[in-house]
Amino acid sequence: MLSSGSWTDRNKAGFLLDELSKRRDAKLLSQLHSQALDSLIEMARWRSRGHADFARILLGRIAGIEETRLQQLVDAGQVDQIIQALK
């Protein structure tokens, strides 16, 4: 659903994955990395924080950024820094 052409699908998937990824399950994060990375990067670059923040958080969790630091980066709009942490 993250790769759907429908914003509603992406939005609902994002809310669900945000909750599921809070425990940072390695299998889930690995699957997101291999199957949804391009879509998450695209969404993380959206200008509307309300639409982009869940993707930014998911990318940060995939990259292994500590939750407090991740929230600081998201709040500051440091999208590129989050994306760079994936490399």
HELIX and SHEET records of a PDB file:
HELIX    1   1 TRP A    7  LEU A   20  1                                  14    
HELIX    2   2 SER A   21  ARG A   23  5                                   3    
HELIX    3   3 ALA A   26  ALA A   44  1                                  19    
HELIX    4   4 ARG A   49  ALA A   63  1                                  15    
HELIX    5   5 GLU A   67  ASP A   75  1                                   9    
HELIX    6   6 VAL A   79  GLN A   84  1                                   6    
END                                                                             
